[in-house]
Amino acid sequence: MQHLTDELVNTKLEEIHRTWQRVRAGARRGILTEDEIRSELLSGFYGIFMGLFRENGLTLRLDKENYPCFAGEYEAYKKGDGVSAAAHLPWLFDTGADKGEAEEADRRQLFRLMEEFRVTPDYFEPPSYAEQIVVPDRVPIHGYHSACVTGTHFNCVDDGGLLADENPTGKTFTLTNDLGLKAVLTIKEDRRREDRNGMDMDELVWPTEKGLVILKAEFLAEGYIEGYTARERKENPEVLIRLKEGGTRIWWLAYWEDRYDQRSAGEYPMWQDYYRWLDEQKARAGKVLEVLRKEIWQIKA
């Protein structure tokens, strides 16, 4: 199924062109600072160019095998030769129910947007220093003055006996996820057989056939999560543990994150390739913005 129709893309491009015209007018009148101009351009780049794919069930998956195909098909598109290559390898995927390769029409729309935003294939070139970059699954929930509530999809493969224990309160368990990361947690409350109606710090709302349901987590614990928090957590060590698959598997941990946790996560070895790649992407985005900045003045008001 095609996700990016001409009507949708045309609407979004009209929106970004109006924004660019407004930015140009504001800059020429001297009412926009350099930071404001950059912020406007970044908002359009990430919100429309990148956002169109994320919000419409499409994801770009490039590696050293399929990147040459992607780059070659873009050059063929620019020459008017279509987007299919003789040795085509999938690189754009549908994240919906089909979960297969995206339609050729969607691939063509990506190339169209790349031209509009002056993005060349090298912006997406995968790094040569890692076969696969492991991305930290850190989900911000709420921010406060000195800490924030954060969650992670902890794909647990070994619960250390927690779920089989009839009376785990006061005991410490080591949970292990599919990346080998450990969460060492002491159970403070076992709510599995209690009325769990109510709001927890992660504020999860569950859609059901009877409407929205707000439920507390099955466990309240204290401890640390490797890769996400500091080992010594003195300010607020609380961690929520939520289950899925009928209460047979741990899937979500939520925790209070302070500056020590942030520093620990930032220094964790498993994420360093990701942070390096992120810095490279920011630099590439900066080059795209500079090109847009130079060309934006040519847009007619």
C-alpha positions as CSV (number, residue, x, y, z in Angstrom):
1,M,0.0,0.0,0.0
2,Q,1.3,3.4,-0.9
3,H,1.7,5.7,2.1
4,L,3.0,9.0,0.6
5,T,0.5,10.1,-2.0
6,D,1.1,13.1,-4.3
7,E,-1.7,15.0,-2.4
8,L,0.0,14.5,1.0
9,V,3.5,15.4,-0.2
10,N,2.2,18.4,-2.1
11,T,0.5,19.7,1.0
12,K,3.6,19.3,3.1
13,L,5.8,20.9,0.5
14,E,3.4,23.9,0.2
15,E,3.7,24.2,4.0
16,I,7.5,24.2,4.0
17,H,7.7,26.7,1.1
18,R,5.5,29.1,3.1
19,T,7.8,28.7,6.0
20,W,10.8,29.4,3.9
21,Q,9.2,32.5,2.5
22,R,8.4,33.7,5.9
23,V,12.0,33.0,7.1
24,R,13.4,34.9,4.1
25,A,11.2,37.9,4.7
26,G,11.9,37.9,8.4
27,A,15.7,37.6,7.9
28,R,15.7,40.4,5.3
29,R,13.7,42.7,7.7
30,G,16.2,41.9,10.5
31,I,13.6,40.5,12.9
32,L,15.0,37.0,13.0
33,T,18.2,36.1,14.7
34,E,20.6,33.5,13.3
35,D,19.5,31.0,15.9
36,E,15.8,31.6,15.0
37,I,16.6,31.1,11.3
38,R,18.4,27.8,12.1
39,S,15.6,26.7,14.4
40,E,13.0,27.3,11.6
41,L,15.0,25.4,9.1
42,L,15.7,22.5,11.5
43,S,12.0,22.3,12.3
44,G,11.1,21.9,8.7
45,F,13.9,19.5,8.0
46,Y,13.1,17.1,10.8
47,G,9.4,17.7,11.1
48,I,8.5,17.5,7.4
49,F,11.3,15.8,5.5
50,M,12.1,13.2,8.2
51,G,8.7,13.3,9.9
52,L,6.7,12.3,6.7
53,F,8.2,8.9,6.8
54,R,8.1,8.3,10.5
55,E,4.5,9.4,10.8
56,N,3.3,7.4,7.8
57,G,4.6,4.0,8.6
58,L,7.9,4.0,6.6
59,T,11.4,3.4,7.7
60,L,14.7,3.6,5.9
61,R,17.1,0.7,6.6
62,L,20.5,1.1,4.9
63,D,23.6,-1.0,5.3
64,K,26.8,-1.5,3.4
65,E,25.0,-4.0,1.1
66,N,22.0,-2.0,0.0
67,Y,23.4,1.6,0.2
68,P,25.0,1.4,-3.3
69,C,21.6,0.4,-4.7
70,F,19.9,3.2,-2.9
71,A,22.4,5.8,-4.1
72,G,22.3,4.4,-7.7
73,E,18.5,4.5,-7.8
74,Y,18.5,8.1,-6.7
75,E,20.9,9.0,-9.5
76,A,18.7,7.1,-11.9
77,Y,15.6,9.0,-10.6
78,K,17.4,12.4,-11.1
79,K,18.1,11.4,-14.7
80,G,14.5,10.4,-15.3
81,D,15.2,6.6,-15.5
82,G,12.8,5.6,-12.7
83,V,13.9,4.2,-9.4
84,S,14.3,0.4,-10.0
85,A,17.8,-0.9,-10.6
86,A,18.7,-4.2,-12.2
87,A,20.1,-5.5,-9.0
88,H,17.6,-3.9,-6.6
89,L,17.9,-4.5,-2.9
90,P,15.2,-3.4,-0.5
91,W,16.0,-0.3,1.5
92,L,12.6,1.4,2.3
93,F,10.2,-0.7,4.5
94,D,6.6,-0.6,5.6
95,T,6.3,-0.7,9.4
96,G,2.6,-1.4,9.3
97,A,0.8,-4.7,9.2
98,D,2.6,-5.8,6.0
99,K,6.1,-5.1,7.3
100,G,7.6,-5.7,3.9
101,E,9.3,-3.5,1.3
102,A,7.6,-0.2,0.6
103,E,6.0,0.5,-2.7
104,E,8.0,1.9,-5.5
105,A,5.8,5.0,-5.4
106,D,6.9,5.7,-1.8
107,R,10.5,5.3,-2.8
108,R,10.0,7.8,-5.6
109,Q,8.4,10.3,-3.1
110,L,11.5,9.9,-0.9
111,F,13.7,10.9,-3.8
112,R,11.4,13.8,-4.6
113,L,11.7,15.1,-1.0
114,M,15.4,14.7,-1.1
115,E,15.6,17.0,-4.1
116,E,13.3,19.6,-2.4
117,F,15.4,19.6,0.8
118,R,18.8,19.4,-1.1
119,V,19.6,16.1,0.6
120,T,22.1,13.9,-1.2
121,P,22.5,10.1,-0.6
122,D,25.6,10.5,1.5
123,Y,23.4,12.0,4.2
124,F,22.1,8.5,4.8
125,E,25.4,6.6,4.2
126,P,25.9,4.0,6.9
127,P,29.0,4.2,9.1
128,S,32.0,2.1,8.2
129,Y,33.0,1.5,11.8
130,A,30.1,-0.7,12.9
131,E,28.2,-3.5,11.4
132,Q,25.1,-2.6,13.4
133,I,24.6,0.4,15.7
134,V,22.9,-0.4,18.9
135,V,20.5,2.5,19.8
136,P,19.6,3.1,23.5
137,D,15.9,2.6,24.0
138,R,15.3,5.7,26.1
139,V,11.7,7.0,26.1
140,P,11.3,10.5,27.8
141,I,8.0,10.8,29.7
142,H,8.1,13.8,32.0
143,G,10.7,16.5,32.8
144,Y,11.1,18.2,36.1
145,H,13.7,20.7,37.5
146,S,16.3,18.2,38.7
147,A,15.1,14.8,37.2
148,C,12.8,13.3,34.7
149,V,10.7,10.2,34.3
150,T,12.1,7.9,31.6
151,G,11.1,4.5,30.3
152,T,12.8,1.7,28.3
153,H,11.3,-1.3,26.5
154,F,13.3,-3.9,28.4
155,N,13.0,-7.0,26.3
156,C,13.6,-9.4,29.2
157,V,14.9,-12.9,28.4
158,D,15.7,-13.9,32.0
159,D,13.7,-12.5,34.9
160,G,16.0,-14.2,37.5
161,G,13.0,-16.0,39.0
162,L,10.9,-12.9,39.8
163,L,7.7,-13.9,38.0
164,A,7.7,-17.4,39.5
165,D,8.2,-16.1,43.1
166,E,5.0,-16.0,45.1
167,N,6.4,-13.6,47.6
168,P,9.2,-11.5,45.9
169,T,8.8,-8.4,48.2
170,G,12.1,-7.4,49.8
171,K,14.1,-9.7,47.5
172,T,16.6,-8.6,44.9
173,F,16.4,-10.0,41.3
174,T,18.7,-9.6,38.3
175,L,16.8,-9.2,35.0
176,T,18.6,-9.7,31.7
177,N,17.4,-8.3,28.4
178,D,18.1,-9.5,24.8
179,L,21.2,-7.2,24.6
180,G,22.7,-8.8,27.8
181,L,22.0,-5.7,29.9
182,K,21.2,-6.3,33.6
183,A,18.7,-4.6,35.8
184,V,19.3,-5.3,39.5
185,L,16.1,-4.5,41.3
186,T,14.8,-5.0,44.8
187,I,11.0,-5.5,44.9
188,K,9.2,-3.0,47.2
189,E,5.6,-3.8,46.1
190,D,4.1,-6.8,44.3
191,R,0.8,-5.6,42.9
192,R,-0.1,-8.6,40.8
193,R,-3.0,-9.6,43.0
194,E,-4.1,-6.1,43.9
195,D,-6.4,-3.6,42.4
196,R,-4.1,-1.7,40.1
197,N,-6.4,1.1,39.0
198,G,-4.5,4.3,39.2
199,M,-1.7,6.4,37.7
200,D,2.0,5.6,38.1
201,M,4.9,7.9,37.3
202,D,5.1,6.6,33.7
203,E,1.5,7.5,33.1
204,L,0.7,4.6,30.7
205,V,-2.9,4.5,29.4
206,W,-4.1,1.3,27.8
207,P,-6.7,1.2,25.0
208,T,-9.3,-1.6,25.5
209,E,-12.6,-2.5,23.9
210,K,-14.4,-0.8,26.8
211,G,-12.3,2.4,26.5
212,L,-9.1,3.7,28.0
213,V,-7.7,2.1,31.2
214,I,-5.1,3.5,33.5
215,L,-3.2,0.9,35.5
216,K,-0.3,0.9,37.9
217,A,2.7,-1.3,37.1
218,E,2.7,-4.9,38.4
219,F,5.9,-4.2,40.5
220,L,7.4,-1.2,42.3
221,A,11.1,-1.7,42.8
222,E,14.4,0.1,43.6
223,G,17.7,-0.4,41.9
224,Y,19.7,0.2,38.7
225,I,19.4,-0.5,35.0
226,E,22.7,-1.2,33.2
227,G,23.2,1.2,30.3
228,Y,20.6,3.6,31.5
229,T,21.2,4.5,35.1
230,A,24.0,4.9,37.5
231,R,24.7,2.0,39.8
232,E,24.5,4.1,42.9
233,R,21.1,5.8,42.9
234,K,20.6,7.8,46.1
235,E,18.2,10.5,45.0
236,N,15.3,8.4,43.7
237,P,16.0,4.8,42.9
238,E,12.4,3.8,42.1
239,V,11.8,1.6,39.1
240,L,8.4,0.4,37.8
241,I,8.2,-3.1,36.2
242,R,5.4,-3.8,33.8
243,L,4.5,-7.1,32.3
244,K,2.9,-8.4,29.0
245,E,1.7,-11.6,27.5
246,G,-0.7,-12.3,30.3
247,G,1.8,-11.4,33.0
248,T,4.4,-13.9,31.8
249,R,7.0,-11.5,30.5
250,I,8.7,-8.3,31.6
251,W,8.6,-5.7,28.8
252,W,8.9,-2.2,30.3
253,L,10.9,-0.5,33.0
254,A,10.3,3.2,34.0
255,Y,12.6,5.1,36.3
256,W,13.6,8.5,37.7
257,E,16.5,9.9,35.7
258,D,18.9,12.5,37.2
259,R,22.1,14.0,36.0
260,Y,24.2,11.0,37.3
261,D,22.0,8.6,35.3
262,Q,22.4,10.7,32.2
263,R,26.1,10.8,32.6
264,S,26.3,7.1,33.1
265,A,24.1,6.4,30.0
266,G,26.2,8.9,28.0
267,E,29.4,7.0,28.9
268,Y,28.1,3.5,28.5
269,P,30.3,1.6,26.0
270,M,27.5,-0.1,24.1
271,W,26.1,3.2,23.0
272,Q,29.3,4.9,21.8
273,D,28.9,4.0,18.1
274,Y,25.4,5.4,18.2
275,Y,26.6,8.7,19.8
276,R,29.4,9.0,17.2
277,W,26.9,8.4,14.4
278,L,24.5,10.9,16.0
279,D,27.2,13.6,16.0
280,E,28.0,12.8,12.3
281,Q,24.3,13.1,11.4
282,K,24.1,16.4,13.1
283,A,27.1,17.6,11.1
284,R,25.5,16.3,7.9
285,A,22.2,18.0,8.8
286,G,24.2,21.2,9.4
287,K,25.5,21.1,5.8
288,V,22.0,20.5,4.5
289,L,20.8,23.6,6.4
290,E,23.6,25.7,5.0
291,V,22.6,24.8,1.4
292,L,19.0,25.6,2.2
293,R,20.1,28.8,3.8
294,K,21.9,29.9,0.7
295,E,19.1,28.8,-1.7
296,I,16.2,30.0,0.3
297,W,16.7,33.6,-0.6
298,Q,15.9,32.6,-4.2
299,I,12.3,31.5,-3.4
300,K,9.8,34.0,-4.7
301,A,7.6,35.7,-2.1
